Each structure stands twice: as C-alpha cells, then as structure tokens.
C-alpha cells in the first residue's frame, strides 16, 4: 500500500510534544479482506475478539492487527464499522434493555443514535502503531489524558478555526470516535465507555480522539506553533495563591495600550515583511520603499539597543558576564547566541533585556513617520515575526518565499558556505512552508527581478486598497 506521508517523523514529533503514553493507532478500513495479507507483520486474532481489544493490542502491545467480520465476538463491534448489519434484537432495543436501558424503547433510541460506517463497503479492518508507516490510515486514534487532549484540540484549532463538537451515545463509545470521525471527516473526541475500559483496558484518566489521517500534519503544525508560544504539555502551574499577573501574556493585560502605541500619532497601515533566510526580504522591502512605503528594520533596531553604553547591554553583561563582549566593548553576538541557543530559560532572560527597548524604538519610529504622514503605509522588516509571535501588531503580513532547495543554494552562495552547512542552518529554523500559512500576502521571489517587481507592485495596490485613511 502506498504511503503518502513521512509518518515516522510526524508521529515521533507528536509523541514528544504530547508526552504520550500509548502509540497513536492508525485505523484503516479495507474493501477486501484479502488486503489484510498485504500489510507487513499483521496478526490475526486466534479467538473471537472485541474492537476495543484490537485497538489496545495496537496502542499498548505495539502490534499490527487486522480482522474481518468472522473474528468478532458479537454483532455490536462489526456493525459499528460497517462489516455487518444490526441484528433485529439490537435494532428493536431488546439487547440494550437487558443491562443499559430501562426499557426497549430507550434501547431502540440508543441503537438509532449510534453512528456507523456504511454497510457493505468494507470487508476488513486493520490497526497498527502509525509510526511504522504500515498504511495510509483513514484516521489516527490518540489516547491521552484531558490536559493532553486540550493541547491537541488547541493545535487543531490553531489555523482555520472551527468549533469542535463532542458527542456521547453512552455505551459503544467507539462509535463516537471512529464512526463519527469516518463519516464527518472531522476530529472526534470521546469518553471511552465501560466496555472499552473493561475489555480494552483503557485507564480512568484516558480519553480518545480520532483524527482524520490528512489532518494529522495540521495538528502537528498547530502544536509546534503553540509550543513556541509557551503552550506546552505538561502544563506548568502558576500558583493558586500567588499573583499570576506576570504569568499572563500581553493579550490578557495591556493589549489595547500596546496596539495604540503601535499606531503612533496617526492612522498608519502597518505591514510586516518577513520570510525565510536568503529568500529576498531585503529586495522586496527595497521595492516597497521605492513605491512609497517607509521602512522600519527590526534587525537594525535589535543591534542599536545593545550598542555600548545602552541599558540593555549593561543588563546582558551583568547576567552573562564579560565573556559576551568583544575586546572593543561591543556585544559578541555569536558567543551570546551559542549560550542561549539550547537553553530556553536563558533565552527568555535575554529577551526580557532586549525586547522592551526594541519595542520602544519601534514605537518611536512609527511616531516619527506618522508625525509627517498620519496615513502612511509603513513596512516593518521582522525576520522572526512568526517565531516571536508578533503578527498581532500588524494589519497585514507579507511572506517572501522561495522553494527550500533554492533557499539552501542561495544561502550557501551568499555566505560562502557549503550546501551541507546551509541545509543544517535551515533545519534549525522554522520551515518557510510553515511561515507561508501566516501570510496575508505572498511574494514568490524564485524568478527574476522583473517578476518579483510585478508582484510587489500588485501588492502595493492591494495595500492601498486595504488602507482606509481617516477623513
């Protein structure tokens, strides 16, 4: 069977970020039972089983398993995944009324409410730890605790937001996760039922979510973006009896004040220009400048605020020591970068020294521009816009991009380094394809200058239409 994604890389990264206890299970419906024989290392049951037993063998035992209708103990399991019809004594409520429901009428309502896969389209089912690339799954089943699930929900909602709806039919909760996900092609979270806990060994704290296979990359990208913004599992406690004001992000505290300062003394249109290294951001920025958009350069500001004699540099030296200084008293940016590269806490300390003066200088430059032209279209070059989560400050985000292989080539030529070194530098940065997802406008700088200029001129017209000066 053809595998379309690098499932090992995707699943391993997800397992790391979520700190999962169980293997994410790839779930695949097969139109012919003969397809089971084509799946490597697949085990068939040696006795009659339930669906939740098979899932547990995959998520806990690290097995690849498969079954057809004859392998199941009774009709409830195969009827949910479309391998068999619902027996009449289930359909009329008799079965449910024996244990779970007060009356046959209640039992009938339950059976009618259970989502099921279409009958007759499939002859078998296969499950496996998806990390092994066993097949391209219809969905991936993830078992985790409520806190982990909340992170996963946040990740799925990070881009192209959509409200998630949860259902509970009661017993036979596998239908809530598996059948509902299959039929709606949306992620489906479920509370595992009594049967799944008794026969499938699901633990008290476990929930299950079925995620369509083609949404798993979206989930991972959202989770990585949230991780960079400090939303992570395990979730750290701020303290129930302490003053947590310092722990809240800016959006919860003084957002109105920050947004007002960002606008300066007028009504400018603030446009962030960003992209990957060696993608041509400076070229695009220069073209916009020629068209009438003044430039504020965050990289330049970041250097200015740590010049000798500045408060920021004094704080850096006080914390990191004189080892981060060059003989002439200027900051040795390479040494400092090496110190904070793999130490997130030191990087946070450094940012607490440099970010406030960077923002203040940014606000000052906006003020200077808007004093002369209150309705200016101001471009702000911010290479790490996405990484630093600064998009909220801007009315539009322009991402300059080129293909990754071209990016490696240009970086090697620009900096006089090997292609291998250039590729390693890019691996340590946010991929350009991920940055593109944050864009209001894209500039493809792969071609010649004429092609790029045509795109920039079109962008300029769009920005002027977007901007609404105050009369």
C-alpha positions as CSV (number, residue, x, y, z in Angstrom):
1,X,0.0,0.0,0.0
2,X,1.3,3.4,-0.9
3,X,2.4,5.7,1.9
4,X,2.0,9.4,1.2
5,X,3.5,10.9,4.4
6,X,6.6,10.5,6.5
7,X,4.5,9.1,9.3
8,X,7.5,8.1,11.4
9,X,8.8,11.7,11.7
10,X,5.2,13.1,12.2
11,X,4.2,10.6,14.9
12,X,7.5,10.8,16.8
13,X,7.3,14.5,16.9
14,X,3.7,14.4,18.1
15,X,4.6,11.8,20.8
16,X,7.4,14.1,22.1
17,X,5.2,17.2,22.2
18,X,2.3,15.5,23.8
19,X,4.3,13.1,26.1
20,X,2.1,10.3,25.0
21,X,1.9,7.0,27.0
22,X,0.4,5.0,24.1
23,X,1.2,4.5,20.4
24,X,-1.1,6.6,18.1
25,X,-3.0,3.9,16.2
26,X,-3.5,4.1,12.5
27,X,-7.0,2.8,11.6
28,X,-7.7,1.6,8.1
29,X,-10.9,0.1,6.6
30,X,-10.3,-2.4,3.8
31,X,-12.7,-3.0,0.9
32,X,-11.5,-6.6,0.5
33,X,-10.4,-9.0,3.3
34,X,-7.6,-10.2,1.1
35,X,-5.9,-6.8,1.6
36,X,-5.0,-7.9,5.1
37,X,-2.3,-10.2,3.8
38,X,-0.6,-7.3,2.1
39,X,0.1,-5.5,5.4
40,X,3.6,-6.3,6.9
41,X,3.7,-8.1,10.3
42,X,-0.1,-8.2,10.6
43,X,-1.6,-10.5,13.3
44,X,-5.0,-12.1,13.1
45,X,-7.0,-13.0,16.2
46,X,-6.7,-16.5,17.5
47,X,-10.1,-16.3,19.1
48,X,-13.2,-14.1,19.0
49,X,-12.4,-10.5,20.0
50,X,-14.0,-7.1,20.6
51,X,-13.0,-4.0,18.6
52,X,-11.5,-2.3,21.7
53,X,-9.3,-5.3,22.3
54,X,-7.7,-4.9,18.9
55,X,-7.2,-1.2,19.4
56,X,-5.4,-1.9,22.7
57,X,-3.2,-4.5,21.1
58,X,-2.0,-1.8,18.7
59,X,-1.7,1.1,21.1
60,X,-0.2,-0.8,24.0
61,X,1.3,-4.0,22.7
62,X,2.9,-2.4,19.6
63,X,1.2,-4.9,17.3
64,X,-0.2,-4.6,13.8
65,X,-3.6,-6.3,13.8
66,X,-6.5,-7.0,11.5
67,X,-9.8,-8.7,11.4
68,X,-12.9,-9.4,9.3
69,X,-16.5,-9.9,10.4
70,X,-15.9,-13.6,11.5
71,X,-13.2,-12.5,14.0
72,X,-15.6,-10.5,16.2
73,X,-17.4,-11.9,19.3
74,X,-20.8,-10.5,18.6
75,X,-22.6,-8.0,16.2
76,X,-22.1,-4.8,18.1
77,X,-18.5,-4.3,17.1
78,X,-18.6,-5.2,13.3
79,X,-21.9,-3.4,12.8
80,X,-20.4,-0.1,14.0
81,X,-17.6,-0.3,11.4
82,X,-19.9,-1.5,8.6
83,X,-18.8,-5.1,8.4
84,X,-22.2,-6.5,9.4
85,X,-25.8,-5.4,9.7
86,X,-27.5,-4.6,13.1
87,X,-29.4,-7.7,14.4
88,X,-33.1,-7.2,14.9
89,X,-32.9,-7.9,18.6
90,X,-30.5,-4.9,18.8
91,X,-32.5,-2.7,16.5
92,X,-35.7,-3.1,18.5
93,X,-34.0,-2.2,21.8
94,X,-34.0,-5.7,23.4
95,X,-30.2,-6.0,23.6
96,X,-29.7,-2.6,25.3
97,X,-32.6,-3.0,27.7
98,X,-31.0,-6.1,29.3
99,X,-28.3,-4.0,31.1
100,X,-28.1,-0.4,29.9
101,X,-31.6,0.9,29.4
102,X,-34.8,0.9,31.4
103,X,-37.0,-0.1,28.5
104,X,-36.8,-1.4,25.0
105,X,-37.9,2.0,23.7
106,X,-34.8,3.5,25.3
107,X,-32.7,0.8,23.8
108,X,-34.2,1.4,20.4
109,X,-33.3,5.1,20.7
110,X,-29.7,4.2,21.6
111,X,-29.3,2.0,18.5
112,X,-30.8,4.6,16.3
113,X,-28.4,7.2,17.6
114,X,-25.2,5.3,17.2
115,X,-23.2,6.5,14.1
116,X,-22.0,3.6,11.9
117,X,-19.9,3.2,8.8
118,X,-21.9,2.4,5.6
119,X,-22.8,-1.3,5.4
120,X,-21.3,-3.4,2.7
121,X,-18.5,-1.2,1.6
122,X,-15.8,-2.9,3.6
123,X,-14.8,-6.4,4.4
124,X,-12.0,-6.0,7.0
125,X,-10.2,-3.5,9.3
126,X,-6.5,-3.1,10.1
127,X,-4.8,-1.2,13.0
128,X,-1.2,-0.5,13.8
129,X,1.1,1.9,15.5
130,X,1.2,4.5,12.8
131,X,4.8,5.4,13.5
132,X,5.8,2.3,11.4
133,X,4.2,3.6,8.2
134,X,2.0,0.5,7.8
135,X,-0.5,2.1,5.5
136,X,-2.2,5.5,4.8
137,X,-4.8,5.5,7.6
138,X,-8.4,6.7,7.4
139,X,-7.8,8.1,10.9
140,X,-5.4,8.0,13.8
141,X,-6.7,7.1,17.3
142,X,-4.9,9.0,20.1
143,X,-5.4,8.0,23.7
144,X,-4.4,10.6,26.3
145,X,-5.4,12.4,29.4
146,X,-7.7,15.5,29.4
147,X,-4.8,18.0,29.6
148,X,-3.1,16.4,26.7
149,X,-6.3,16.4,24.7
150,X,-6.9,20.1,25.4
151,X,-3.5,20.8,23.8
152,X,-4.4,18.6,20.8
153,X,-7.7,20.5,20.4
154,X,-5.9,23.8,20.6
155,X,-3.5,22.6,18.0
156,X,-6.2,21.5,15.6
157,X,-8.0,24.9,16.0
158,X,-4.8,27.0,15.7
159,X,-5.4,27.7,12.0
160,X,-8.6,27.5,10.0
161,X,-10.5,27.7,13.3
162,X,-13.6,25.6,13.8
163,X,-15.7,24.8,16.9
164,X,-15.3,21.2,17.9
165,X,-18.4,19.3,18.9
166,X,-18.4,16.3,21.2
167,X,-20.9,13.5,21.5
168,X,-21.6,10.7,23.8
169,X,-24.0,7.9,22.9
170,X,-23.2,6.2,26.2
171,X,-22.1,2.6,25.8
172,X,-20.4,1.8,22.5
173,X,-18.4,5.0,22.6
174,X,-16.1,3.6,19.9
175,X,-18.8,4.8,17.5
176,X,-18.4,8.4,18.8
177,X,-14.7,8.4,17.9
178,X,-14.3,6.0,15.0
179,X,-17.6,6.1,13.1
180,X,-18.3,9.8,13.7
181,X,-14.8,10.8,12.5
182,X,-15.0,8.5,9.5
183,X,-18.4,9.8,8.4
184,X,-17.9,13.6,9.1
185,X,-14.1,13.7,8.3
186,X,-13.7,15.8,11.4
187,X,-11.7,15.1,14.6
188,X,-13.9,13.4,17.2
189,X,-13.2,13.2,20.9
190,X,-14.9,10.6,23.0
191,X,-15.1,9.4,26.6
192,X,-14.3,5.7,26.5
193,X,-17.2,3.7,27.7
194,X,-17.5,1.0,30.3
195,X,-16.9,-1.8,27.8
196,X,-13.7,-0.2,26.4
197,X,-12.3,0.3,29.9
198,X,-13.2,-3.3,31.0
199,X,-12.2,-5.2,27.8
200,X,-9.8,-2.7,26.2
201,X,-8.0,-1.8,29.5
202,X,-8.5,2.0,28.9
203,X,-7.4,3.7,32.1
204,X,-9.6,6.0,34.3
205,X,-7.9,9.2,33.1
206,X,-7.9,8.3,29.4
207,X,-9.8,10.0,26.6
208,X,-9.7,9.1,22.9
209,X,-9.7,11.2,19.8
210,X,-9.9,10.1,16.2
211,X,-8.2,12.5,13.9
212,X,-8.6,12.1,10.1
213,X,-5.3,11.0,8.6
214,X,-4.9,14.0,6.4
215,X,-5.4,16.4,9.4
216,X,-2.5,15.0,11.4
217,X,0.0,17.3,9.8
218,X,-2.3,20.3,10.7
219,X,-2.4,19.0,14.3
220,X,1.4,18.8,14.5
221,X,2.0,22.2,12.9
222,X,-0.5,23.8,15.3
223,X,1.1,22.1,18.3
224,X,4.6,23.2,17.3
225,X,3.4,26.8,16.9
226,X,1.7,26.7,20.3
227,X,4.9,25.2,21.8
228,X,6.9,28.2,20.5
229,X,4.3,30.5,22.2
230,X,4.7,28.7,25.5
231,X,1.6,26.4,25.4
232,X,3.0,23.0,26.3
233,X,2.4,19.7,28.0
234,X,2.9,19.1,30.9
235,X,1.1,22.4,31.8
236,X,3.1,24.2,34.5
237,X,1.2,25.6,37.5
238,X,1.3,29.4,38.0
239,X,0.0,29.0,41.6
240,X,-3.5,29.2,43.0
241,X,-2.5,31.6,45.9
242,X,0.1,33.8,44.1
243,X,-0.1,36.9,42.0
244,X,-0.2,35.4,38.5
245,X,-0.3,38.7,36.7
246,X,3.3,38.3,35.5
247,X,2.5,34.9,34.0
248,X,-0.2,36.2,31.6
249,X,0.7,37.0,28.0
250,X,0.3,40.6,26.8
251,X,-3.1,39.9,25.2
252,X,-4.6,39.4,28.6
253,X,-3.1,42.6,30.2
254,X,-2.3,45.7,28.2
255,X,-3.2,44.8,24.6
256,X,-5.1,48.0,24.0
257,X,-2.2,50.1,25.2
258,X,0.3,48.2,23.0
259,X,-1.9,48.4,19.9
260,X,-2.4,52.2,20.5
261,X,1.4,52.7,20.8
262,X,2.0,50.7,17.7
263,X,-0.2,53.0,15.6
264,X,1.8,56.1,16.7
265,X,0.2,59.5,16.2
266,X,-1.9,58.7,13.2
267,X,-3.7,56.0,11.3
268,X,-0.9,54.1,9.5
269,X,-1.2,50.7,7.8
270,X,1.4,48.5,9.5
271,X,2.7,45.8,7.1
272,X,5.1,43.2,8.4
273,X,7.6,41.9,5.8
274,X,9.1,38.5,6.7
275,X,10.2,35.2,5.3
276,X,13.0,32.7,5.5
277,X,16.7,33.3,5.4
278,X,18.0,34.1,1.9
279,X,14.5,34.4,0.5
280,X,15.0,38.0,-0.7
281,X,13.2,40.0,2.0
282,X,15.6,42.9,1.6
283,X,14.9,43.0,-2.1
284,X,11.2,43.1,-1.7
285,X,11.5,45.7,1.1
286,X,13.6,47.9,-1.1
287,X,11.0,47.8,-3.9
288,X,8.2,48.7,-1.5
289,X,10.3,51.6,-0.2
290,X,10.6,52.9,-3.8
291,X,6.9,52.8,-4.1
292,X,6.4,55.0,-1.1
293,X,6.4,52.7,2.0
294,X,8.9,53.8,4.6
295,X,10.9,51.0,6.3
296,X,11.4,50.1,9.9
297,X,14.0,47.4,10.3
298,X,13.8,45.2,13.5
299,X,17.2,43.7,12.8
300,X,18.8,47.2,12.8
301,X,16.9,48.2,15.9
302,X,18.0,44.9,17.7
303,X,21.6,45.9,17.1
304,X,21.1,49.5,18.1
305,X,19.6,48.7,21.5
306,X,22.7,46.7,22.5
307,X,25.4,49.2,21.5
308,X,28.0,50.1,24.1
309,X,26.5,52.3,26.8
310,X,22.9,51.1,26.4
311,X,21.0,49.8,29.4
312,X,20.2,46.6,27.6
313,X,23.9,45.7,27.1
314,X,24.7,46.5,30.7
315,X,22.0,44.0,31.8
316,X,23.3,41.4,29.4
317,X,26.9,41.7,30.7
318,X,25.7,41.7,34.3
319,X,23.8,38.4,33.7
320,X,26.0,36.6,31.2
321,X,29.4,38.1,32.2
322,X,32.1,39.9,30.2
323,X,32.6,36.8,28.1
324,X,29.9,38.0,25.7
325,X,31.9,41.2,24.9
326,X,34.4,41.8,22.1
327,X,37.7,43.5,23.0
328,X,36.3,46.8,21.8
329,X,33.3,46.6,24.2
330,X,30.7,45.7,21.6
331,X,28.5,42.6,22.0
332,X,29.8,39.4,20.7
333,X,26.6,38.2,19.1
334,X,28.0,34.8,18.2
335,X,29.1,34.0,21.7
336,X,25.8,35.1,23.1
337,X,23.8,33.1,20.6
338,X,25.8,30.0,21.5
339,X,25.0,30.5,25.2
340,X,21.2,30.8,24.7
341,X,20.7,28.5,21.6
342,X,19.7,25.4,23.5
343,X,18.7,27.0,26.8
344,X,15.2,28.3,26.6
345,X,15.4,29.9,30.1
346,X,18.5,31.9,29.3
347,X,16.9,32.9,26.0
348,X,13.9,34.2,27.9
349,X,16.1,36.2,30.2
350,X,17.9,37.7,27.2
351,X,14.6,38.6,25.6
352,X,13.5,40.3,28.8
353,X,16.6,42.6,28.4
354,X,16.3,43.3,24.7
355,X,12.6,43.2,23.7
356,X,11.3,46.2,25.7
357,X,13.8,48.6,24.2
358,X,13.3,47.1,20.8
359,X,9.6,47.7,21.0
360,X,10.0,51.2,22.4
361,X,12.3,52.1,19.5
362,X,9.8,50.6,17.1
363,X,7.0,52.8,18.6
364,X,9.3,55.8,18.4
365,X,10.0,55.3,14.7
366,X,6.3,54.8,14.0
367,X,5.6,58.1,15.8
368,X,8.3,59.9,13.7
369,X,6.8,58.6,10.5
370,X,3.2,59.3,11.4
371,X,4.0,62.9,12.5
372,X,5.0,63.6,8.9
373,X,2.3,61.3,7.3
374,X,-0.5,60.2,9.6
375,X,-1.8,57.8,6.9
376,X,1.5,56.2,5.9
377,X,1.7,52.6,4.7
378,X,4.7,51.5,6.9
379,X,6.5,48.3,6.2
380,X,8.3,46.7,9.1
381,X,11.0,44.1,8.3
382,X,10.8,41.5,11.0
383,X,12.7,38.3,10.1
384,X,11.5,36.4,13.2
385,X,7.9,37.7,13.1
386,X,6.3,34.3,13.3
387,X,8.8,32.8,15.8
388,X,8.3,35.8,18.2
389,X,4.5,35.8,17.7
390,X,4.4,39.5,16.7
391,X,1.7,39.2,13.9
392,X,-0.9,40.8,16.1
393,X,0.9,44.1,15.9
394,X,0.3,44.4,12.1
395,X,-2.6,45.0,9.7
396,X,-1.0,42.7,7.1
397,X,1.8,40.1,6.9
398,X,3.8,39.7,3.7
399,X,5.9,36.5,3.5
400,X,8.6,36.4,0.9
401,X,9.4,32.8,-0.1
402,X,11.3,30.6,-2.5
403,X,11.5,26.7,-2.6
404,X,13.5,25.1,0.1
405,X,16.2,23.7,-2.2
406,X,16.7,27.2,-3.8
407,X,16.9,28.7,-0.3
408,X,19.8,26.3,0.5
409,X,21.6,27.2,-2.7
410,X,21.2,31.0,-2.3
411,X,22.3,30.9,1.4
412,X,25.4,28.9,0.5
413,X,26.3,31.3,-2.2
414,X,25.5,34.4,-0.1
415,X,27.5,33.4,2.9
416,X,30.3,31.4,1.2
417,X,29.5,28.2,3.0
418,X,28.9,24.6,1.8
419,X,25.5,23.4,0.7
420,X,25.5,21.0,3.6
421,X,26.1,23.7,6.2
422,X,23.4,25.9,4.6
423,X,21.0,23.0,4.8
424,X,21.8,22.5,8.5
425,X,21.2,26.2,9.2
426,X,17.8,25.9,7.6
427,X,16.9,22.8,9.6
428,X,17.3,24.9,12.8
429,X,14.8,27.5,11.6
430,X,11.0,27.5,11.1
431,X,10.3,26.0,7.6
432,X,9.3,28.5,5.0
433,X,6.2,26.4,4.2
434,X,5.0,26.9,7.7
435,X,5.6,30.6,7.6
436,X,3.5,30.9,4.5
437,X,0.5,29.8,6.5
438,X,0.6,33.0,8.5
439,X,0.7,35.3,5.4
440,X,-1.9,37.9,4.3
441,X,0.1,38.2,1.1
442,X,2.8,36.0,-0.5
443,X,5.7,37.1,-2.7
444,X,7.3,34.3,-4.7
445,X,10.9,35.5,-5.2
446,X,12.0,32.5,-7.1
447,X,12.2,34.2,-10.5
448,X,13.9,37.2,-11.9
449,X,13.7,40.8,-10.5
450,X,11.1,41.8,-13.1
451,X,8.8,39.0,-11.9
452,X,9.3,40.0,-8.3
453,X,8.7,43.7,-9.0
454,X,5.4,42.9,-10.8
455,X,4.3,41.0,-7.6
456,X,5.4,43.9,-5.4
457,X,3.6,46.4,-7.5
458,X,0.4,44.3,-7.3
459,X,0.9,44.0,-3.5
460,X,1.2,47.8,-3.2
461,X,-2.1,48.3,-5.0
462,X,-3.7,45.8,-2.7
463,X,-2.3,47.5,0.4
464,X,-3.5,50.9,-0.7
465,X,-7.0,49.5,-1.2
466,X,-6.8,47.8,2.2
467,X,-5.8,51.1,3.9
468,X,-8.7,53.4,4.9
469,X,-7.4,56.8,5.9
470,X,-9.4,58.7,8.5
471,X,-11.0,61.8,6.9
